[in-house]
Amino acid sequence: MAIDKREIVRKLVPVFRHYGYEGATLSRISKATGLGRASLYHHFSRGKQGMAEAVLSYLNECFDATILEPLRSSEEPIERLKAMSDRLNQFYNHGQNSCILSTFSLGEGRDLFHAQVQQALKTWVEHLAEVLTVAGLSKNLARQRAEDAVIEIQGALVLTRGLNCTDPFERVLQQLPDKLLKSA
């Protein structure tokens, strides 16, 4: 039976999200995918690094289609921001899922994936800032608020996992659209 590589990548996501690059051992990867080392290397000739690259690429595609897509719509800015917030809540499972960008920005993962993490964050901030500029904020203020929004979201993810309570993440997302557009 042929194994779909995309399905393997989907099974790898929780491993890298939970353990980061360094903690995603071949034993954990094998257990999550049900594949042995030889099969994994057949699909990912670059080994664990290739698997992590595939996970990062897959999640960037999902993030683009899920989170950035509403920001590019022709809706009013407040509607775009509300859609982004709603989708972020789903994407991160109410704050229970780690952000792969944060886990890949630590340790060996930072050295290997810094450029991809940096680009993903820049793209998110740019999309947010564009919506805020359309809403009437100056480019400088729009960029600052976009960066602050990403900081708040990422911080809320950490707090939610640390407290084992989804309330902080959901509260940040609920308040975010109005907060971003305040005095716009």
Secondary structure, DSSP 8 states (H G I E B T S, - for coil): ----HHHHHHHHHHHHHHHHHHH--HHHHHHHHT--HHHHHHH-TTHHHHHHHHHHHHHHHHHIIIIIHHHTSSS-HHHHHHHHHHHHHHHTGGGTS--HHHHTTSHHHHHHHHHHHHHHHHHHHHHHHHHHHHTT--HHHHHHHHHHHHHHHHHHHHHHHHHT-SHHHHHHHHHHHHHHHTT-
